[in-house]
């Protein structure tokens, strides 16, 4: 996301408060889908030359049935200067995710759990990624997987990302959503890949070390991958610390081949 979009998003985030109606997150995700489906509408909302008042009036006309909180967040979003139309749509979606996070502290864990299920099922991945499949059919498919097994907010996010994939892999989109949700709740989400399971004490010590580095609480997602041979690989947002034996062997191979 460009610097202008990041600034616009940060400005709009200030409208997300504990006073938002419970439905606001769902409404913002619905707005993101509706805007994404209409290039003309997305362009109108993200047009930096258009008066902010005119864009706010358009929000009231199109989304007048939404809660006051959702409309206030949308109004804050359209007043920003976004780098491009796609980043405006992504920004509205992220605001929806952040609004959903306000009422569900366990939301990031649920989204990661669904992402893991999808990643581990090749047929499901193919069905959700198919460009020929009916989007409504994909929603029905994923709804059978999550309904009654995760919270209502997690189910809404999952079905939204499936229905409005916009070229994204669903499991990757879910992991990004989990990072956004964790950030809204005041923590970093770290994916820790190890060759063998970590004990509870090892996880606690690792979390404390990462918290010192990050400057705030860190939630760990531990993935066991025997192919690492040994060592550890940590990813926080876009930062990767790879101290695995596999990484060192790969580096050695590159040096020997040079």
Long-range contacts (C-beta under 8 A, 24 or more apart in sequence): 1-83, 1-87, 1-90, 1-91, 2-83, 2-84, 2-87, 3-83, 4-80, 4-81, 4-82, 4-83, 5-80, 5-82, 5-83, 5-84, 5-87, 5-88, 5-90, 5-91, 7-80, 7-81, 8-77, 8-80, 8-81, 8-82, 8-88, 8-91, 9-77, 9-80, 9-91, 9-94, 9-95, 11-76, 11-79, 11-80, 12-73, 12-76, 12-77, 12-80, 12-91, 12-95, 13-95, 13-98, 14-76, 15-69, 15-72, 15-73, 15-75, 15-76, 16-73, 16-95, 16-98, 16-99, 16-102, 16-184, 17-69, 18-102, 19-69, 20-67, 20-69, 20-70, 20-73, 20-99, 20-102, 21-67, 21-68, 21-69, 21-70, 22-103, 23-66, 23-67, 23-70, 24-66, 24-67, 24-69, 24-70, 24-73, 24-99, 25-96, 25-97, 25-98, 25-99, 25-100, 25-101, 25-102, 25-103, 25-153, 25-156, 26-96, 26-100, 26-153, 26-156, 27-63, 27-66, 27-67, 27-70, 27-96, 28-70, 28-73, 28-74, 28-92, 28-93, 28-95, 28-96, 28-99, 29-93, 29-96, 29-97, 29-100, 29-156, 29-157, 29-160, 30-96, 31-63, 31-66, 31-70, 31-74, 31-92, 31-96, 32-89, 32-92, 32-93, 32-96, 32-160, 32-164, 33-160, 33-163, 33-164, 34-62, 35-88, 35-89, 35-92, 36-89, 36-164, 36-166, 39-85, 42-85, 42-88, 42-89, 43-85, 45-77, 45-78, 45-88, 46-78, 46-82, 46-84, 46-85, 46-88, 48-81, 48-82, 52-78, 52-79, 55-79, 69-99, 70-99, 73-99, 89-166, 93-160, 93-164, 94-180, 96-160, 97-157, 97-177, 97-180, 97-181, 97-184, 98-180, 98-181, 98-184, 100-153, 100-156, 100-157, 100-181, 101-180, 101-181, 101-184, 101-185, 102-184, 103-153, 104-151, 104-153, 104-154, 104-181, 105-185, 106-151, 107-151, 107-153, 107-154, 107-157, 107-178, 107-181, 107-185, 108-178, 108-179, 108-181, 108-182, 108-185, 108-189, 108-219, 109-178, 109-219, 110-150, 110-151, 110-154, 111-154, 111-157, 111-158, 111-174, 111-175, 111-177, 111-178, 111-181, 112-174, 112-175, 112-178, 112-189, 112-221, 113-150, 114-145, 114-146, 114-150, 114-154, 114-158, 114-174, 115-170, 115-171, 115-172, 115-174, 115-175, 115-178, 116-171, 117-145, 118-170, 118-171, 118-174, 119-171, 125-169, 125-170, 125-171, 128-162, 128-165, 128-170, 129-169, 129-170, 135-162, 135-163, 136-163, 138-162, 138-163, 139-163, 142-170, 179-237, 182-219, 186-216, 186-217, 187-216, 187-217, 187-218, 187-219, 188-214, 188-216, 188-217, 188-218, 188-219, 188-236, 188-237, 189-218, 189-219, 189-221, 189-236, 190-218, 190-219, 190-220, 190-221, 190-234, 190-235, 190-236, 191-221, 191-223, 191-234, 191-235, 191-236, 192-220, 192-221, 192-222, 192-223, 192-232, 192-233, 192-234, 193-222, 193-223, 193-224, 193-225, 193-228, 193-232, 193-233, 193-234, 193-235, 193-244, 194-222, 194-223, 194-224, 194-225, 194-228, 194-231, 194-232, 194-233, 195-224, 195-225, 195-226, 195-227, 195-228, 195-229, 195-230, 195-231, 195-244, 195-245, 196-224, 196-226, 197-222, 197-224, 198-222, 206-232, 210-234, 210-236
